[in-house]
Every structure is written in structure tokens, then in C-alpha cells.
Amino acid sequence: MSIDLAKLRALRRQAGSVEAVAEKANLPRPLFSKEGRQAVASRSAESFASPEAEPAPQAANASTPLFGKEGLGEIRSSRPDIDALRRLIALRERKPATPPDPAPTHASLTRTAAQRSSKPDRSLPGKEIAPGLHLIQAHLPLPATESALNLAFAKRPDDSLDPRRLLFFDTETTGLAGGTGTRAFMIGAADWHRDPLHGDGLRIRQLMISTLSAEPAMLRAFAQWIAPDTVLSSYNGRCYDAPLLNTRYRLARIANPLSGLDHVDLLFPTRRMYRGVWENCRLATIERELLRIVREDDLPGSQAPAAWLHYLRGGSSSLLRRVAAHNHQDVATLAQLLLRLIQSHRERADAEPVVAA
């Protein structure tokens, strides 16, 4: 980098003129010049050597002091007042005082005591025959026919059976998708039985578990209701209920009592007779239109899983009792539907014209 020689000489002359003016005006040399630094150093050494000695008065022709009214401004500490800062912080962190709680009244004390004492009703119907397993029994005055039942309505015209061999059953499950993750928490069954106290009629028995560990006990109890010559009857149970129970018996490593049994599913003959007559062939629709049975305060089967899960989580058993009532009506309807299908098939057969040979 090159510097113009004329500019350099001009700068030197300017610096010499500034020093000359300062000497004539009796002003201190620049602070950051060599002489200024030496003056500051000597003055600081004197102050440290004798801190208690008073400074000597300056001569009239002496240079102006470095610090003071005529020199540079005094350097003051910029450290804030710590006590004032602490007071400011304490003032900001101070929280407004909360008013005291009002004195409890008699009404609030009564309401609190009632809330503490009110617990959900978790009582279950029936009798507990094993830990977590409840048995519900009922008897309906619906005697069985003395003659054998013809299964022509199920496209089995050559088969007939004793009505007391029939076992109508239905399950309430934890889900509707099926599979190994779905289990039955209630099994309802109905059969014609001659009771010594109530006489001949339809016996309804229901098994319900209140804990998951009671499932093997329920499966063993249901197996005791089945004989080798039992004929099962259900409504879509051949496709759903029976396969579900087969899976549960297999997972529990219990002998499957349903294996090899005859099964009369009432859904398929009902569809053949009444498809297109009503909006659908659901069991509730068949009850209302064909059997003239109207359920009151019925809990749909689709809500049964939520009702049982609500009870397991510590809720009330009111919904679970409604599930038991729904299952009770299902198995009772199956027995009445079977008799009505036999009657309807006979009436249709008698109404058909006889074709001459």
C-alpha cells in the first residue's frame, strides 16, 4: 500500500502545530501520547505508594489535572444498588393474598357426606357359584309338546327329535369382530324341563362372569349342561356363537362339548319364509312382527361389550343387568320361534294344492 509523500508531510506538520498550541495554552498533552501515558503511570504509582497523603498543590504553570472539573470527567461506578434491586424483585414476586375459604354450611356438609357415601351399585343378579361366576335361573310356563318335532322347516323332512333334547343358546361377547381376542362373558341357554316345584316349562339358565379369570369356570359349567345327544339351536349361532365358543375351549385347553353335536340354526329357515315380507330378518324384528313380542327398556346387543367393560372399570352394574335381561329374552324367543316355524311350515304345506298323478 503506497502513501502520498505530500499527504504524510502535511499530517506531520499538523501534529506539530497541535502540540505547539497545547504548550502555549498550558494544556495537558494528549492522554494516549507517550508523555500522557507516563504522567498517568507516575501519578498512579504515587497514589499507591502513599494512599493517606494529601496531594501537593499544583503550581500555577503546572499542567491541568487529568481528572476534575477542568480535566476529564470523573469515572463513576455503574454498579446498581443491590438492596434496591432486591426490593424490586421481592415486590414483583409478591402474590396477592387469597381470601380465606368461607365457613362450611350445613347444606355443603350434607352434600359432601352424601357424595362420599354414594357408591355405584355393583350387585349382580343370580348366585355366585364360583369366584367371579354367577348363575341366573328362571322358569317360564311354556310346556313342551308331547309329540316329536318335525324338522321339515329346516329342509330335513325325514328328521324328528324329542323337544327335550334341544338346547337353545346365545352368547354376549366382548366384541362383534370375533377372533381370539373376543370372548364370551355371558352364555344363556334354555331347554324344556320338568321342574318338581314349577312343573313342566322352559328352564332358562345364564352364566355370567365378572372377572376375566372366571372364564374357564364358565366354560366347564356350560359343558355340564350338554349331553352327547343334545341338539343345539340358535339364531346365527352356527356362524358366530358356536365358532367363538370352540375357540375359547381350545384356548382354555378344555374338552369342547360342542364338537360333533347337531345344530339347528333358525336364521336360515326364517329367511326362506319371511325374506321380503319385513324390512329385515333380525331377531328383534321377527319378535315384533311374527311373535308379537315387544321389548321394553331393552339394551341392544351391540352395547353389551361397553356395558361389561364399564363394570370391569368399577362402574355400576345397572347396564350389565340389562344385558342379562336381553340375553334372557333371546333364548326364550328361540324356543317360541322354533314352534312357530314348525306351525307355519305345516300351514303352508296344507295350503298347497295337491297335484293329481
FIVOFI-738941 format. One record per residue (C-alpha): residue in three letters; x, y, z. Coordinates in nm, 3 decimals. Each point is the difference from the previous one (the first is absolute). Layout:
N
+--------+---------+---------+---------+
! residu !       u !       v !       w !
+--------+---------+---------+---------+
!    ALA !       X !       Y !       Z !
...
+--------+---------+---------+---------+
REM end
This chain:
357
+--------+---------+---------+---------+
! residu !       u !       v !       w !
+--------+---------+---------+---------+
!    MET !   0.000 !   0.000 !   0.000 !
!    SER !   0.155 !   0.334 !  -0.106 !
!    ILE !  -0.051 !   0.330 !   0.183 !
!    ASP !   0.039 !   0.337 !  -0.168 !
!    LEU !   0.315 !   0.176 !   0.133 !
!    ALA !  -0.165 !   0.340 !  -0.010 !
!    LYS !  -0.293 !  -0.122 !   0.215 !
!    LEU !   0.238 !  -0.153 !   0.254 !
!    ARG !   0.192 !   0.327 !   0.037 !
!    ALA !  -0.327 !   0.189 !   0.046 !
!    LEU !  -0.106 !  -0.233 !   0.279 !
!    ARG !   0.336 !   0.047 !   0.178 !
!    ARG !  -0.026 !   0.378 !  -0.021 !
!    GLN !  -0.357 !  -0.016 !   0.136 !
!    ALA !   0.112 !  -0.213 !   0.297 !
!    GLY !   0.283 !   0.243 !   0.079 !
!    SER !  -0.239 !   0.295 !  -0.009 !
!    VAL !  -0.238 !  -0.174 !   0.246 !
!    GLU !   0.282 !  -0.056 !   0.250 !
!    ALA !   0.115 !   0.359 !  -0.031 !
!    VAL !  -0.350 !   0.132 !   0.066 !
!    ALA !  -0.030 !  -0.226 !   0.305 !
!    GLU !   0.327 !   0.130 !   0.145 !
!    LYS !  -0.104 !   0.364 !  -0.050 !
!    ALA !  -0.343 !  -0.061 !   0.161 !
!    ASN !   0.157 !  -0.195 !   0.291 !
!    LEU !  -0.217 !  -0.305 !  -0.078 !
!    PRO !   0.089 !  -0.365 !   0.082 !
!    ARG !   0.148 !  -0.205 !  -0.273 !
!    PRO !  -0.227 !  -0.249 !  -0.165 !
!    LEU !  -0.095 !  -0.289 !   0.232 !
!    PHE !   0.103 !  -0.270 !  -0.240 !
!    SER !   0.335 !   0.153 !  -0.095 !
!    LYS !   0.326 !  -0.123 !   0.147 !
!    GLU !   0.027 !   0.293 !   0.245 !
!    GLY !  -0.365 !  -0.042 !   0.106 !
!    ARG !   0.039 !  -0.365 !   0.081 !
!    GLN !   0.314 !   0.071 !   0.203 !
!    ALA !  -0.181 !   0.268 !   0.200 !
!    VAL !  -0.291 !  -0.229 !   0.082 !
!    ALA !   0.236 !  -0.281 !   0.102 !
!    SER !   0.207 !   0.225 !   0.231 !
!    ARG !  -0.312 !   0.146 !   0.163 !
!    SER !  -0.149 !  -0.346 !   0.061 !
!    ALA !   0.326 !  -0.124 !   0.156 !
!    GLU !   0.008 !   0.297 !   0.238 !
!    SER !  -0.363 !  -0.065 !   0.105 !
!    PHE !   0.071 !  -0.365 !   0.079 !
!    ALA !   0.326 !   0.079 !   0.180 !
!    SER !  -0.160 !   0.250 !   0.242 !
!    PRO !  -0.381 !  -0.046 !  -0.005 !
!    GLU !  -0.051 !   0.209 !   0.316 !
!    ALA !   0.215 !   0.297 !  -0.108 !
!    GLU !  -0.176 !   0.299 !  -0.137 !
!    PRO !   0.095 !   0.107 !  -0.347 !
!    ALA !   0.232 !   0.297 !  -0.022 !
!    PRO !  -0.138 !   0.322 !  -0.137 !
!    GLN !   0.068 !   0.060 !  -0.361 !
!    ALA !   0.198 !   0.288 !  -0.127 !
!    ALA !  -0.153 !   0.266 !  -0.208 !
!    ASN !   0.194 !  -0.092 !  -0.305 !
!    ALA !  -0.061 !  -0.375 !   0.054 !
!    SER !  -0.206 !  -0.190 !  -0.239 !
!    THR !  -0.371 !  -0.042 !   0.059 !
!    PRO !  -0.087 !  -0.313 !   0.202 !
!    LEU !  -0.110 !  -0.299 !  -0.197 !
!    PHE !  -0.320 !  -0.053 !   0.202 !
!    GLY !  -0.218 !   0.276 !   0.150 !
!    LYS !  -0.216 !   0.287 !  -0.103 !
!    GLU !   0.248 !   0.134 !  -0.258 !
!    GLY !   0.123 !  -0.339 !  -0.115 !
!    LEU !  -0.173 !  -0.317 !  -0.102 !
!    GLY !  -0.324 !  -0.095 !   0.163 !
!    GLU !   0.015 !  -0.211 !   0.314 !
!    ILE !  -0.059 !  -0.370 !  -0.056 !
!    ARG !  -0.282 !  -0.128 !   0.219 !
!    SER !  -0.094 !  -0.359 !   0.068 !
!    SER !  -0.290 !  -0.131 !  -0.202 !
!    ARG !  -0.085 !  -0.269 !   0.260 !
!    PRO !  -0.366 !   0.032 !   0.099 !
!    ASP !  -0.123 !   0.008 !   0.353 !
!    ILE !  -0.032 !  -0.369 !   0.097 !
!    ASP !  -0.244 !   0.065 !   0.284 !
!    ALA !  -0.230 !   0.201 !  -0.225 !
!    LEU !   0.011 !  -0.274 !  -0.262 !
!    ARG !  -0.090 !  -0.263 !   0.260 !
!    ARG !  -0.293 !   0.209 !   0.119 !
!    LEU !  -0.122 !   0.034 !  -0.359 !
!    ILE !   0.016 !  -0.377 !  -0.058 !
!    ALA !  -0.182 !  -0.071 !   0.324 !
!    LEU !  -0.273 !   0.245 !  -0.099 !
!    ARG !  -0.051 !  -0.172 !  -0.337 !
!    GLU !  -0.012 !  -0.351 !   0.148 !
!    ARG !  -0.245 !   0.094 !   0.269 !
!    LYS !  -0.333 !  -0.176 !  -0.067 !
!    PRO !  -0.334 !   0.149 !   0.087 !
!    ALA !  -0.144 !  -0.145 !   0.315 !
!    THR !  -0.284 !  -0.250 !  -0.060 !
!    PRO !  -0.315 !   0.047 !   0.201 !
!    PRO !  -0.060 !  -0.271 !   0.260 !
!    ASP !  -0.245 !  -0.279 !  -0.077 !
!    PRO !  -0.351 !   0.068 !   0.114 !
!    ALA !  -0.122 !  -0.185 !   0.299 !
!    PRO !  -0.170 !  -0.332 !  -0.100 !
!    THR !  -0.375 !   0.004 !   0.025 !
!    HIS !  -0.227 !  -0.283 !   0.103 !
!    ALA !  -0.117 !  -0.055 !  -0.359 !
!    SER !   0.356 !  -0.030 !  -0.134 !
!    LEU !   0.096 !  -0.242 !   0.277 !
!    THR !  -0.307 !  -0.213 !  -0.072 !
!    ARG !   0.075 !   0.001 !  -0.375 !
!    THR !   0.363 !  -0.101 !   0.057 !
!    ALA !  -0.099 !  -0.283 !   0.232 !
!    ALA !  -0.256 !  -0.125 !  -0.251 !
!    GLN !   0.258 !   0.006 !  -0.278 !
!    ARG !   0.244 !  -0.198 !   0.210 !
!    SER !  -0.259 !  -0.257 !   0.104 !
!    SER !  -0.155 !  -0.045 !  -0.347 !
!    LYS !   0.177 !  -0.290 !  -0.173 !
!    PRO !  -0.103 !  -0.163 !  -0.328 !
!    ASP !  -0.222 !  -0.304 !   0.032 !
!    ARG !   0.212 !  -0.297 !  -0.109 !
!    SER !  -0.231 !  -0.278 !   0.108 !
!    LEU !  -0.065 !  -0.266 !  -0.264 !
!    PRO !  -0.308 !  -0.218 !  -0.042 !
!    GLY !   0.007 !  -0.371 !   0.074 !
!    LYS !   0.225 !  -0.204 !   0.223 !
!    GLU !   0.378 !  -0.009 !   0.001 !
!    ILE !   0.088 !  -0.365 !  -0.053 !
!    ALA !   0.375 !   0.061 !  -0.043 !
!    PRO !   0.232 !   0.299 !   0.049 !
!    GLY !  -0.118 !   0.252 !  -0.258 !
!    LEU !  -0.262 !  -0.236 !  -0.154 !
!    HIS !  -0.371 !   0.067 !   0.048 !
!    LEU !  -0.291 !  -0.231 !  -0.084 !
!    ILE !  -0.343 !   0.148 !  -0.081 !
!    GLN !  -0.298 !  -0.236 !  -0.024 !
!    ALA !  -0.362 !   0.056 !  -0.102 !
!    HIS !  -0.304 !  -0.209 !  -0.097 !
!    LEU !  -0.258 !   0.084 !  -0.266 !
!    PRO !  -0.338 !  -0.176 !  -0.020 !
!    LEU !   0.053 !  -0.124 !  -0.356 !
!    PRO !  -0.044 !  -0.380 !   0.004 !
!    ALA !   0.151 !  -0.214 !  -0.270 !
!    THR !  -0.210 !  -0.190 !  -0.252 !
!    GLU !  -0.054 !  -0.368 !   0.060 !
!    SER !   0.066 !  -0.096 !  -0.360 !
!    ALA !   0.335 !   0.013 !  -0.175 !
!    LEU !   0.090 !   0.314 !  -0.189 !
!    ASN !   0.026 !  -0.031 !  -0.377 !
!    LEU !   0.296 !   0.183 !  -0.153 !
!    ALA !  -0.152 !   0.035 !  -0.346 !
!    PHE !   0.012 !   0.381 !   0.036 !
!    ALA !   0.381 !  -0.032 !   0.010 !
!    LYS !   0.004 !  -0.210 !  -0.321 !
!    ARG !   0.027 !  -0.319 !   0.202 !
!    PRO !  -0.340 !  -0.165 !  -0.062 !
!    ASP !   0.114 !  -0.340 !   0.113 !
!    ASP !   0.137 !   0.118 !   0.336 !
!    SER !  -0.195 !   0.039 !   0.320 !
!    LEU !   0.121 !   0.035 !   0.355 !
!    ASP !  -0.113 !   0.010 !   0.359 !
!    PRO !  -0.045 !   0.365 !   0.105 !
!    ARG !   0.179 !  -0.071 !   0.329 !
!    ARG !   0.319 !  -0.067 !  -0.192 !
!    LEU !   0.010 !   0.358 !  -0.128 !
!    LEU !   0.225 !   0.256 !   0.164 !
!    PHE !  -0.055 !   0.357 !  -0.117 !
!    PHE !   0.305 !   0.216 !   0.069 !
!    ASP !   0.128 !   0.352 !  -0.060 !
!    THR !   0.315 !   0.185 !   0.108 !
!    GLU !   0.087 !   0.357 !   0.093 !
!    THR !   0.358 !   0.080 !  -0.096 !
!    THR !   0.264 !   0.267 !   0.054 !
!    GLY !  -0.007 !   0.092 !  -0.369 !
!    LEU !  -0.174 !  -0.066 !  -0.327 !
!    ALA !   0.304 !  -0.062 !  -0.220 !
!    GLY !   0.076 !  -0.351 !   0.126 !
!    GLY !   0.348 !  -0.149 !   0.009 !
!    THR !   0.217 !  -0.106 !   0.289 !
!    GLY !  -0.023 !   0.343 !   0.164 !
!    THR !  -0.378 !  -0.026 !   0.042 !
!    ARG !  -0.142 !  -0.202 !   0.286 !
!    ALA !  -0.347 !  -0.075 !   0.133 !
!    PHE !  -0.076 !   0.151 !   0.339 !
!    MET !  -0.355 !  -0.142 !   0.008 !
!    ILE !  -0.154 !  -0.323 !  -0.128 !
!    GLY !  -0.376 !  -0.044 !   0.009 !
!    ALA !  -0.175 !  -0.333 !  -0.057 !
!    ALA !  -0.361 !  -0.118 !   0.004 !
!    ASP !  -0.145 !  -0.352 !  -0.007 !
!    TRP !  -0.328 !  -0.169 !   0.078 !
!    HIS !   0.016 !  -0.139 !   0.349 !
!    ARG !  -0.245 !  -0.152 !   0.245 !
!    ASP !   0.067 !   0.184 !   0.323 !
!    PRO !  -0.126 !  -0.162 !   0.325 !
!    LEU !  -0.106 !   0.339 !   0.137 !
!    HIS !  -0.120 !   0.194 !  -0.307 !
!    GLY !  -0.106 !  -0.289 !  -0.221 !
!    ASP !   0.067 !  -0.046 !  -0.369 !
!    GLY !   0.130 !   0.306 !  -0.179 !
!    LEU !   0.296 !   0.175 !  -0.151 !
!    ARG !   0.304 !   0.019 !   0.224 !
!    ILE !   0.232 !   0.295 !  -0.061 !
!    ARG !   0.351 !  -0.001 !   0.141 !
!    GLN !   0.263 !   0.267 !  -0.048 !
!    LEU !   0.369 !   0.002 !   0.087 !
!    MET !   0.169 !   0.338 !   0.043 !
!    ILE !   0.357 !   0.079 !   0.101 !
!    SER !   0.102 !   0.316 !   0.185 !
!    THR !   0.375 !  -0.059 !  -0.037 !
!    LEU !   0.214 !  -0.124 !  -0.286 !
!    SER !   0.145 !  -0.278 !   0.213 !
!    ALA !  -0.346 !  -0.161 !   0.036 !
!    GLU !  -0.027 !  -0.093 !  -0.368 !
!    PRO !   0.128 !  -0.361 !   0.039 !
!    ALA !  -0.252 !  -0.062 !   0.279 !
!    MET !  -0.280 !   0.128 !  -0.226 !
!    LEU !   0.107 !  -0.227 !  -0.285 !
!    ARG !   0.006 !  -0.305 !   0.230 !
!    ALA !  -0.343 !   0.085 !   0.143 !
!    PHE !  -0.151 !   0.035 !  -0.348 !
!    ALA !   0.151 !  -0.333 !  -0.104 !
!    GLN !  -0.195 !  -0.169 !   0.282 !
!    TRP !  -0.329 !   0.109 !  -0.161 !
!    ILE !   0.078 !  -0.185 !  -0.323 !
!    ALA !  -0.060 !  -0.371 !  -0.053 !
!    PRO !   0.135 !  -0.213 !  -0.287 !
!    ASP !  -0.345 !  -0.002 !  -0.166 !
!    THR !  -0.069 !   0.374 !   0.048 !
!    VAL !  -0.118 !   0.193 !  -0.307 !
!    LEU !   0.109 !   0.362 !  -0.001 !
!    SER !  -0.227 !   0.275 !  -0.127 !
!    SER !   0.086 !   0.366 !  -0.050 !
!    TYR !  -0.053 !   0.304 !  -0.220 !
!    ASN !   0.312 !   0.038 !  -0.217 !
!    GLY !   0.188 !  -0.199 !   0.263 !
!    ARG !   0.140 !  -0.242 !  -0.254 !
!    CYS !   0.205 !   0.283 !  -0.152 !
!    TYR !   0.080 !   0.207 !   0.309 !
!    ASP !  -0.077 !  -0.139 !   0.348 !
!    ALA !   0.111 !  -0.360 !  -0.051 !
!    PRO !   0.336 !   0.087 !  -0.168 !
!    LEU !   0.069 !   0.254 !   0.274 !
!    LEU !  -0.058 !  -0.256 !   0.275 !
!    ASN !   0.208 !  -0.257 !  -0.188 !
!    THR !   0.290 !   0.247 !   0.003 !
!    ARG !  -0.040 !   0.078 !   0.370 !
!    TYR !  -0.004 !  -0.371 !   0.091 !
!    ARG !   0.312 !  -0.055 !  -0.206 !
!    LEU !   0.186 !   0.292 !   0.159 !
!    ALA !  -0.103 !  -0.110 !   0.349 !
!    ARG !   0.115 !  -0.357 !  -0.079 !
!    ILE !  -0.338 !  -0.143 !   0.098 !
!    ALA !  -0.176 !  -0.279 !  -0.188 !
!    ASN !  -0.247 !   0.157 !  -0.241 !
!    PRO !  -0.354 !  -0.128 !   0.073 !
!    LEU !  -0.139 !   0.155 !  -0.321 !
!    SER !   0.210 !  -0.213 !  -0.229 !
!    GLY !  -0.207 !  -0.240 !  -0.210 !
!    LEU !  -0.342 !   0.118 !   0.123 !
!    ASP !  -0.297 !   0.056 !  -0.229 !
!    HIS !  -0.086 !   0.366 !  -0.047 !
!    VAL !  -0.330 !   0.151 !  -0.118 !
!    ASP !   0.057 !   0.363 !  -0.091 !
!    LEU !  -0.333 !   0.186 !  -0.018 !
!    LEU !   0.133 !   0.294 !  -0.203 !
!    PHE !   0.004 !  -0.179 !  -0.336 !
!    PRO !  -0.357 !  -0.142 !   0.003 !
!    THR !  -0.124 !   0.337 !   0.124 !
!    ARG !   0.158 !   0.171 !  -0.299 !
!    ARG !  -0.150 !  -0.250 !  -0.243 !
!    MET !  -0.350 !   0.059 !   0.137 !
!    TYR !  -0.002 !   0.373 !   0.073 !
!    ARG !   0.264 !   0.162 !  -0.220 !
!    GLY !  -0.157 !   0.305 !  -0.164 !
!    VAL !  -0.305 !  -0.009 !   0.230 !
!    TRP !   0.160 !   0.235 !   0.257 !
!    GLU !   0.288 !   0.244 !  -0.019 !
!    ASN !   0.250 !  -0.254 !   0.134 !
!    CYS !   0.024 !  -0.334 !   0.176 !
!    ARG !   0.161 !   0.113 !   0.320 !
!    LEU !  -0.116 !  -0.181 !   0.310 !
!    ALA !  -0.157 !   0.316 !   0.145 !
!    THR !  -0.198 !   0.051 !  -0.322 !
!    ILE !  -0.120 !  -0.362 !  -0.003 !
!    GLU !  -0.106 !   0.033 !   0.363 !
!    ARG !  -0.204 !   0.310 !  -0.070 !
!    GLU !  -0.159 !  -0.102 !  -0.331 !
!    LEU !  -0.040 !  -0.375 !   0.031 !
!    LEU !  -0.017 !  -0.075 !   0.374 !
!    ARG !  -0.153 !   0.332 !   0.109 !
!    ILE !   0.263 !   0.048 !   0.270 !
!    VAL !   0.092 !   0.359 !   0.083 !
!    ARG !   0.302 !   0.055 !   0.219 !
!    GLU !  -0.003 !   0.286 !   0.249 !
!    ASP !   0.319 !   0.177 !   0.108 !
!    ASP !   0.206 !  -0.243 !  -0.202 !
!    LEU !   0.375 !   0.050 !  -0.031 !
!    PRO !   0.116 !  -0.082 !  -0.356 !
!    GLY !   0.251 !  -0.280 !  -0.029 !
!    SER !   0.250 !   0.236 !  -0.164 !
!    GLN !   0.030 !   0.187 !   0.332 !
!    ALA !   0.073 !  -0.312 !   0.206 !
!    PRO !   0.383 !   0.023 !  -0.036 !
!    ALA !   0.002 !   0.360 !   0.129 !
!    ALA !  -0.227 !  -0.094 !   0.292 !
!    TRP !   0.227 !  -0.281 !   0.114 !
!    LEU !   0.314 !   0.215 !  -0.040 !
!    HIS !  -0.167 !   0.275 !   0.204 !
!    TYR !  -0.058 !  -0.246 !   0.282 !
!    LEU !   0.360 !  -0.128 !  -0.011 !
!    ARG !   0.124 !   0.358 !   0.040 !
!    GLY !  -0.193 !   0.039 !   0.324 !
!    GLY !  -0.327 !   0.135 !  -0.134 !
!    SER !  -0.354 !  -0.088 !   0.092 !
!    SER !  -0.153 !  -0.336 !  -0.088 !
!    SER !  -0.327 !   0.149 !  -0.125 !
!    LEU !   0.096 !  -0.037 !  -0.367 !
!    LEU !   0.126 !  -0.353 !   0.061 !
!    ARG !  -0.336 !  -0.098 !   0.149 !
!    ARG !  -0.168 !   0.131 !  -0.314 !
!    VAL !   0.235 !  -0.215 !  -0.208 !
!    ALA !  -0.111 !  -0.303 !   0.203 !
!    ALA !  -0.366 !   0.089 !  -0.065 !
!    HIS !   0.073 !   0.032 !  -0.372 !
!    ASN !   0.169 !  -0.340 !  -0.008 !
!    HIS !  -0.287 !  -0.155 !   0.196 !
!    GLN !  -0.251 !   0.119 !  -0.258 !
!    ASP !   0.217 !  -0.123 !  -0.289 !
!    VAL !   0.006 !  -0.363 !   0.111 !
!    ALA !  -0.369 !   0.009 !   0.095 !
!    THR !  -0.081 !   0.133 !  -0.348 !
!    LEU !   0.193 !  -0.283 !  -0.166 !
!    ALA !  -0.227 !  -0.265 !   0.152 !
!    GLN !  -0.315 !   0.188 !  -0.106 !
!    LEU !   0.140 !   0.065 !  -0.347 !
!    LEU !   0.073 !  -0.369 !  -0.055 !
!    LEU !  -0.358 !  -0.096 !   0.081 !
!    ARG !  -0.134 !   0.277 !  -0.222 !
!    LEU !   0.221 !  -0.101 !  -0.295 !
!    ILE !  -0.124 !  -0.359 !   0.028 !
!    GLN !  -0.361 !   0.123 !   0.003 !
!    SER !   0.051 !   0.240 !  -0.294 !
!    HIS !   0.164 !  -0.271 !  -0.209 !
!    ARG !  -0.285 !  -0.240 !   0.070 !
!    GLU !  -0.258 !   0.264 !  -0.093 !
!    ARG !   0.175 !   0.075 !  -0.328 !
!    ALA !   0.026 !  -0.367 !  -0.081 !
!    ASP !  -0.373 !  -0.049 !   0.063 !
!    ALA !  -0.085 !   0.306 !  -0.213 !
!    GLU !   0.187 !  -0.125 !  -0.305 !
!    PRO !  -0.227 !  -0.161 !  -0.261 !
!    VAL !   0.035 !  -0.372 !  -0.046 !
!    VAL !   0.117 !  -0.086 !  -0.352 !
!    ALA !  -0.176 !  -0.307 !  -0.143 !
!    ALA !   0.226 !  -0.275 !  -0.124 !
+--------+---------+---------+---------+
REM end
